[in-house]
């Protein structure tokens, strides 16, 4: 069995849901589909992330903003598999790396309820038909009723088989995606080296190629697709082990990756230290000997040492001084250009997100409420919560500040979802808002005006 790839329906969703602010075709590096992360609270559940879907294109910075507790960090941790997700799927480079089973189990439960309701209705209809008729006709009515009930049961069994197959696929992909990726990498090494070894002209050349092949295959066997995603944590103090030196902290990922040569490890450690603005002498020190900004640079060095393709930056500047924040943002911008990184940037400061991000998604209470390009979001915010967030941004102009009015968001007063349920809809090309039919029409008029 191989990893469950994006099927045709989900591929269509990728292109339809996220042509956000782009011209032509772009490669989707990360695709999040109906992500759910629920936590048990006694008999109840906390819906930290509820049905969130978005794509991140290769090479872009995708901003994720919202107030504290809205689910931004939980979304990032779920993507990198620090949490086992409750429902939905996460695809990285087309391969499902995380999958939940809640929706499949709910589909089975809904089918069981439907079967029970249909069975009760058919039997009630049969009893009504049997009133005032003979015994032979009653037997015929019972036979017809039983036949229809059997048809309903067959449909239910088909749904159960289908959903259970999806559950097995989800569990397999979640558990074995790294193993399957390593096997694919080993096969690529075989395809590259084996023809060269067979075509070697001399025994010495063949022996050298064989040694190189064995080393490459061993490293490929330890490769993991999830290694291509790394995270920069919010707190630069708590995220670093105080009992390990900087060299040990950065080299830990290399050791797990299977790189044991001390010379190679030292070269890589010194190289990334230089890239983040530190010097080789810092490698022998401990985290407590550094300032907050330097600690965050160590965290960035640890994240990039494995040459990842996606960096999840979880509020990397919120714990730093304002002057240091600009340095770290400029460093991330520089690394993005030098290494071709794609960044999921989680933050509170909308001004920083506007400067740093290509597209921005706004979260509220576990839901994605608006998604569009950075310029479009600030020029034409549509969702009431987005307007409330933007109204809270201070401006260094005392005359403007005296007249600035804060917009308070009250979801009960702003929306009526009792009958007309909301969903994420495309209001304009690349501009998506969480709304119902009435709000959709209202937002269209607002954009025209």
C-alpha positions as CSV (number, residue, x, y, z in Angstrom):
1,X,0.0,0.0,0.0
2,X,1.3,3.5,-0.8
3,X,0.6,6.9,0.6
4,X,-2.8,8.2,-0.1
5,X,-2.3,11.0,-2.7
6,X,-4.6,13.9,-3.4
7,X,-7.6,12.5,-5.2
8,X,-9.3,14.3,-8.2
9,X,-12.0,15.9,-6.0
10,X,-9.4,17.3,-3.5
11,X,-7.1,18.4,-6.3
12,X,-10.0,20.3,-7.8
13,X,-10.6,21.9,-4.4
14,X,-6.9,23.0,-4.3
15,X,-7.1,24.8,-7.5
16,X,-10.6,26.2,-6.9
17,X,-10.1,27.3,-3.3
18,X,-6.7,28.9,-3.6
19,X,-5.9,30.8,-6.7
20,X,-5.4,33.5,-4.2
21,X,-3.6,36.5,-5.6
22,X,-1.5,34.7,-8.1
23,X,-1.1,34.9,-11.9
24,X,-0.7,31.5,-13.7
25,X,0.1,28.2,-12.1
26,X,2.0,27.9,-8.8
27,X,3.1,24.8,-6.9
28,X,1.1,24.0,-3.8
29,X,3.6,23.0,-1.2
30,X,1.3,22.5,1.8
31,X,-2.4,21.8,1.6
32,X,-4.6,21.7,4.7
33,X,-8.1,20.2,4.2
34,X,-10.9,20.4,6.8
35,X,-8.4,20.4,9.7
36,X,-9.9,19.8,13.1
37,X,-8.2,19.7,16.4
38,X,-10.4,19.0,19.4
39,X,-9.4,18.5,23.0
40,X,-11.4,16.7,25.6
41,X,-12.6,18.7,28.6
42,X,-14.4,16.2,30.7
43,X,-17.6,15.2,28.8
44,X,-17.2,18.2,26.4
45,X,-14.8,19.0,23.6
46,X,-12.8,22.2,23.0
47,X,-12.9,22.9,19.3
48,X,-9.5,24.6,19.1
49,X,-9.4,24.3,15.3
50,X,-12.6,23.7,13.4
51,X,-12.8,22.8,9.7
52,X,-9.9,25.0,8.5
53,X,-8.7,24.7,4.9
54,X,-6.0,26.6,3.0
55,X,-3.0,26.1,0.7
56,X,0.5,27.5,0.9
57,X,2.4,28.0,-2.3
58,X,6.1,27.2,-2.7
59,X,8.2,30.3,-2.0
60,X,5.6,32.4,-0.3
61,X,5.1,33.7,3.2
62,X,1.6,32.9,4.4
63,X,0.5,34.9,7.4
64,X,-1.9,33.5,10.0
65,X,-3.3,36.1,12.4
66,X,-5.9,36.4,15.1
67,X,-6.3,37.1,18.8
68,X,-4.9,35.0,21.6
69,X,-6.6,31.6,21.8
70,X,-8.1,31.6,18.3
71,X,-6.2,28.4,17.3
72,X,-3.2,29.8,15.3
73,X,-0.5,28.0,17.3
74,X,-2.6,24.8,17.5
75,X,-2.9,24.9,13.7
76,X,0.9,25.1,13.3
77,X,1.5,22.4,15.8
78,X,-1.1,20.1,14.1
79,X,0.6,20.6,10.7
80,X,4.0,19.6,12.0
81,X,2.4,16.7,13.9
82,X,3.1,17.7,17.4
83,X,-0.6,16.9,17.8
84,X,-2.4,14.0,16.3
85,X,-5.2,15.8,14.4
86,X,-8.8,14.9,15.2
87,X,-10.1,15.3,11.6
88,X,-9.2,16.4,8.1
89,X,-5.9,15.9,6.2
90,X,-2.6,17.7,5.8
91,X,-0.8,17.2,2.5
92,X,2.9,18.1,2.0
93,X,4.2,18.0,-1.6
94,X,1.1,16.0,-2.5
95,X,1.6,13.3,0.2
96,X,-0.7,13.0,3.1
97,X,1.4,13.4,6.3
98,X,-1.4,13.8,8.8
99,X,-5.0,12.5,8.8
100,X,-7.8,12.4,11.3
101,X,-10.7,10.0,11.3
102,X,-13.5,12.0,13.0
103,X,-15.4,12.9,9.8
104,X,-15.3,9.2,8.6
105,X,-16.7,8.0,11.9
106,X,-19.4,10.7,11.9
107,X,-20.4,9.6,8.4
108,X,-20.9,6.0,9.7
109,X,-22.9,7.4,12.6
110,X,-25.1,9.5,10.3
111,X,-25.7,6.5,8.1
112,X,-26.7,4.4,11.1
113,X,-29.2,7.1,12.2
114,X,-30.6,7.3,8.7
115,X,-31.0,3.6,8.5
116,X,-32.9,3.5,11.8
117,X,-35.2,6.3,10.7
118,X,-35.9,4.7,7.3
119,X,-36.6,1.3,8.9
120,X,-39.0,2.8,11.4
121,X,-40.8,4.8,8.7
122,X,-41.1,1.7,6.4
123,X,-42.5,-0.4,9.2
124,X,-45.0,2.3,10.2
125,X,-46.1,2.6,6.5
126,X,-46.5,-1.2,6.4
127,X,-48.6,-1.3,9.5
128,X,-50.8,1.4,8.1
129,X,-51.3,-0.5,4.9
130,X,-52.2,-3.7,6.7
131,X,-55.3,-2.2,8.3
132,X,-58.5,-3.8,7.0
133,X,-56.8,-6.2,4.6
134,X,-56.6,-10.0,4.5
135,X,-53.8,-12.2,5.8
136,X,-52.4,-12.9,2.4
137,X,-52.2,-9.2,1.5
138,X,-50.6,-8.6,4.9
139,X,-47.9,-11.1,4.1
140,X,-47.2,-9.5,0.8
141,X,-47.0,-6.1,2.5
142,X,-44.5,-7.5,5.1
143,X,-42.4,-9.0,2.3
144,X,-42.3,-5.8,0.4
145,X,-41.4,-3.9,3.6
146,X,-38.6,-6.3,4.4
147,X,-37.2,-6.1,0.9
148,X,-37.1,-2.3,1.1
149,X,-35.5,-2.5,4.5
150,X,-32.9,-4.9,3.1
151,X,-32.1,-2.4,0.3
152,X,-31.5,0.3,3.0
153,X,-29.3,-2.0,4.9
154,X,-27.2,-2.8,1.8
155,X,-26.8,1.0,1.2
156,X,-25.7,1.4,4.8
157,X,-23.2,-1.5,4.5
158,X,-21.7,0.1,1.4
159,X,-21.3,3.4,3.3
160,X,-19.7,1.6,6.2
161,X,-17.3,-0.3,4.0
162,X,-16.3,3.0,2.2
163,X,-15.8,5.0,5.3
164,X,-13.9,2.2,7.1
165,X,-11.6,1.9,4.0
166,X,-11.0,5.7,4.4
167,X,-10.2,5.2,8.1
168,X,-7.7,2.5,7.3
169,X,-6.0,4.8,4.7
170,X,-5.9,7.7,7.1
171,X,-4.3,5.6,9.8
172,X,-1.8,4.1,7.4
173,X,-0.8,7.5,6.0
174,X,-0.5,9.1,9.4
175,X,1.6,6.3,10.7
176,X,3.7,5.2,7.8
177,X,4.2,8.4,5.6
178,X,7.8,8.7,6.7
179,X,8.6,5.1,6.1
180,X,7.1,5.2,2.6
181,X,9.0,8.4,1.9
182,X,12.3,6.8,3.0
183,X,11.7,3.9,0.7
184,X,11.0,6.2,-2.2
185,X,14.3,8.0,-1.4
186,X,16.2,4.7,-1.3
187,X,14.7,3.7,-4.7
188,X,15.9,7.0,-6.1
189,X,19.4,6.3,-4.8
190,X,19.3,2.8,-6.4
191,X,18.2,4.2,-9.7
192,X,21.1,6.8,-9.6
193,X,24.0,4.6,-8.4
194,X,23.3,1.0,-9.6
195,X,23.7,1.8,-13.4
196,X,26.9,3.7,-12.6
197,X,28.3,0.8,-10.6
198,X,27.5,-1.7,-13.3
199,X,29.1,0.5,-15.9
200,X,32.3,1.1,-13.9
201,X,35.5,0.6,-15.9
202,X,37.8,-0.5,-13.1
203,X,37.5,-2.3,-9.8
204,X,38.8,0.7,-7.9
205,X,36.1,2.9,-9.5
206,X,33.5,0.3,-8.8
207,X,34.6,0.0,-5.1
208,X,34.5,3.8,-4.7
209,X,31.0,4.0,-6.2
210,X,29.8,1.1,-4.1
211,X,31.0,2.8,-0.9
212,X,29.4,6.1,-1.9
213,X,26.2,4.2,-2.8
214,X,26.0,2.5,0.6
215,X,26.4,5.8,2.4
216,X,23.8,7.5,0.3
217,X,21.4,4.7,0.8
218,X,21.9,4.6,4.5
219,X,21.1,8.3,4.8
220,X,18.1,8.0,2.5
221,X,16.7,5.3,4.8
222,X,16.8,7.7,7.7
223,X,15.2,10.5,5.7
224,X,11.7,11.7,6.7
225,X,9.2,13.8,4.8
226,X,8.3,15.6,8.0
227,X,12.0,16.7,8.3
228,X,11.2,19.0,5.4
229,X,9.0,21.0,7.8
230,X,10.7,22.7,10.8
231,X,9.3,25.1,13.4
232,X,10.6,28.2,15.1
233,X,9.0,28.5,18.5
234,X,7.6,31.5,20.2
235,X,9.6,31.4,23.4
236,X,13.4,31.4,22.7
237,X,14.2,30.4,26.3
238,X,11.8,27.5,26.8
239,X,12.5,26.0,23.4
240,X,16.2,25.5,24.0
241,X,17.6,22.8,26.3
242,X,19.6,24.6,29.0
243,X,21.9,21.5,29.5
244,X,23.0,21.4,25.9
245,X,25.5,23.6,24.1
246,X,24.6,25.5,21.0
247,X,26.5,23.0,18.9
248,X,24.6,20.0,20.4
249,X,21.2,21.8,20.0
250,X,21.8,22.5,16.3
251,X,23.5,19.2,15.6
252,X,20.7,17.1,17.2
253,X,18.7,17.0,14.0
254,X,21.7,16.0,12.0
255,X,22.3,13.1,14.4
256,X,18.7,11.9,14.0
257,X,19.1,12.3,10.3
258,X,22.0,9.8,10.4
259,X,25.0,12.2,9.9
260,X,27.7,11.2,12.3
261,X,30.9,12.5,10.8
262,X,32.1,15.1,13.3
263,X,33.8,17.2,10.7
264,X,30.7,17.4,8.5
265,X,28.5,18.2,11.5
266,X,30.8,21.0,12.6
267,X,30.9,22.5,9.1
268,X,27.1,22.5,8.9
269,X,26.7,24.0,12.4
270,X,29.3,26.7,11.8
271,X,27.7,27.5,8.4
272,X,24.2,28.0,9.8
273,X,25.5,30.0,12.7
274,X,27.1,32.4,10.2
275,X,23.9,32.5,8.3
276,X,21.9,33.7,11.3
277,X,24.5,36.3,12.4
278,X,26.4,34.3,15.1
279,X,30.1,33.2,15.1
280,X,31.7,29.7,15.5
281,X,32.8,30.6,19.0
282,X,29.2,30.6,20.1
283,X,28.9,26.9,19.4
284,X,30.5,25.9,22.7
285,X,28.3,28.1,24.9
286,X,25.0,27.4,26.7
287,X,21.6,29.1,26.0
288,X,21.7,31.1,29.3
289,X,24.8,33.0,28.0
290,X,22.8,34.7,25.2
291,X,20.3,37.5,24.9
292,X,16.7,36.8,23.8
293,X,17.4,37.8,20.2
294,X,20.5,35.6,20.1
295,X,18.5,32.7,21.5
296,X,15.9,33.1,18.8
297,X,18.7,33.1,16.2
298,X,19.9,29.8,17.6
299,X,16.3,28.5,17.2
300,X,16.3,29.6,13.6
301,X,19.7,28.0,13.0
302,X,18.3,24.7,14.5
303,X,15.3,24.9,12.1
304,X,17.3,25.5,8.9
305,X,20.2,23.1,9.5
306,X,18.3,20.2,7.8
307,X,17.5,22.3,4.7
308,X,13.7,22.3,5.2
309,X,11.3,23.5,2.5
310,X,8.7,24.8,4.9
311,X,9.3,26.8,8.1
312,X,6.4,27.3,10.6
313,X,7.3,30.5,12.5
314,X,5.1,30.5,15.6
315,X,5.1,34.2,16.7
316,X,9.0,34.3,16.5
317,X,9.2,38.0,17.5
318,X,6.5,38.4,20.1
319,X,8.9,37.8,23.0
320,X,11.6,40.2,21.7
321,X,12.3,43.9,22.0
322,X,11.0,46.1,19.2
323,X,14.5,46.8,17.8
324,X,15.4,43.1,17.8
325,X,12.1,42.2,16.2
326,X,13.1,44.1,13.0
327,X,16.4,42.3,12.9
328,X,14.8,38.9,13.2
329,X,12.2,39.7,10.5
330,X,15.0,40.9,8.2
331,X,16.9,37.7,8.9
332,X,13.9,35.6,8.0
333,X,13.5,37.6,4.8
334,X,17.1,37.1,3.9
335,X,17.0,33.3,4.6
336,X,13.8,33.1,2.5
337,X,15.6,34.5,-0.5
338,X,18.9,32.6,0.1
339,X,17.4,29.2,0.8
340,X,14.1,29.4,-1.1
341,X,12.1,28.8,2.0
342,X,8.3,28.8,2.3
343,X,7.1,30.3,5.6
344,X,3.9,29.9,7.6
345,X,4.2,33.1,9.7
346,X,2.0,33.1,12.9
347,X,1.7,36.5,14.6
348,X,-0.3,39.1,16.4
349,X,1.2,42.2,15.0
350,X,-0.8,43.0,11.8
351,X,1.7,45.7,10.7
352,X,4.5,43.1,10.7
353,X,2.4,40.5,9.0
354,X,1.5,43.1,6.2
355,X,5.1,43.9,5.6
356,X,6.3,40.2,5.7
357,X,3.5,38.2,4.2
358,X,2.2,37.6,0.7
359,X,-1.2,36.3,1.8
360,X,-3.0,36.5,5.1
361,X,-5.5,34.3,6.7
362,X,-7.6,35.6,9.7
363,X,-8.7,33.1,12.4
364,X,-11.4,33.6,15.0
365,X,-12.5,31.0,17.6
366,X,-11.0,28.1,15.7
367,X,-12.4,29.1,12.3
368,X,-10.9,30.7,9.2
369,X,-13.0,33.9,8.6
370,X,-11.1,35.6,5.8
371,X,-8.3,34.8,3.4
372,X,-6.7,37.0,0.7
373,X,-3.5,38.8,-0.3
374,X,-1.9,41.2,2.1
375,X,-2.7,44.3,0.1
376,X,-6.3,43.3,-0.5
377,X,-7.0,42.5,3.2
378,X,-5.9,45.9,4.3
379,X,-7.6,47.7,1.4
380,X,-10.9,45.9,1.4
381,X,-11.5,44.0,4.7
382,X,-15.0,42.3,4.6
383,X,-15.6,40.2,7.7
384,X,-16.5,42.2,10.8
385,X,-13.8,40.5,12.8
386,X,-11.1,41.5,10.3
387,X,-12.4,45.1,10.4
388,X,-12.2,45.0,14.2
389,X,-8.6,43.7,14.1
390,X,-7.5,46.4,11.7
391,X,-9.2,49.1,13.7
392,X,-6.9,48.2,16.6
393,X,-3.7,48.9,14.8
394,X,-2.1,52.1,16.3
395,X,-0.7,54.7,13.9
396,X,2.2,57.0,14.9
397,X,0.1,60.1,14.2
398,X,-1.4,61.9,17.2
399,X,-4.0,63.7,15.1
400,X,-5.2,60.5,13.5
401,X,-5.1,58.6,16.9
402,X,-7.5,61.2,18.4
403,X,-10.1,60.4,15.8
404,X,-9.4,56.7,15.4
405,X,-12.5,54.6,16.3
406,X,-12.2,51.1,17.5
407,X,-14.7,48.6,16.0
408,X,-16.0,46.1,18.5
409,X,-16.8,42.6,17.1
410,X,-19.8,40.9,18.6
411,X,-20.5,37.6,16.7
412,X,-24.1,37.3,18.1
413,X,-25.1,40.8,16.9
414,X,-23.1,40.6,13.6
415,X,-24.4,37.2,12.3
416,X,-27.6,35.2,12.2
417,X,-26.6,31.6,11.5
418,X,-29.6,29.9,13.0
419,X,-31.0,28.8,9.6
420,X,-28.6,30.0,6.9
421,X,-25.3,28.3,7.8
422,X,-21.9,29.8,6.8
423,X,-19.0,28.5,4.8
424,X,-15.8,29.8,3.3
425,X,-16.8,31.5,0.0
426,X,-14.9,33.3,-2.7
427,X,-16.2,36.9,-2.8
428,X,-13.7,38.1,-5.4
429,X,-10.9,36.4,-7.2
430,X,-8.6,35.1,-4.5
431,X,-10.7,36.7,-1.6
432,X,-12.4,34.3,0.6
433,X,-14.8,35.1,3.5
434,X,-16.6,32.9,6.0
435,X,-20.3,33.9,5.4
436,X,-23.8,32.6,4.6
437,X,-25.9,33.5,1.5
438,X,-27.3,36.8,2.9
439,X,-23.8,38.0,3.9
440,X,-22.3,36.8,0.6
441,X,-24.7,39.2,-1.2
442,X,-24.0,42.0,1.2
443,X,-20.2,41.6,0.7
444,X,-20.6,41.6,-3.0
445,X,-22.5,44.9,-2.8
446,X,-19.8,46.3,-0.5
447,X,-17.0,45.5,-2.9
448,X,-19.0,47.1,-5.8
449,X,-19.5,50.2,-3.8
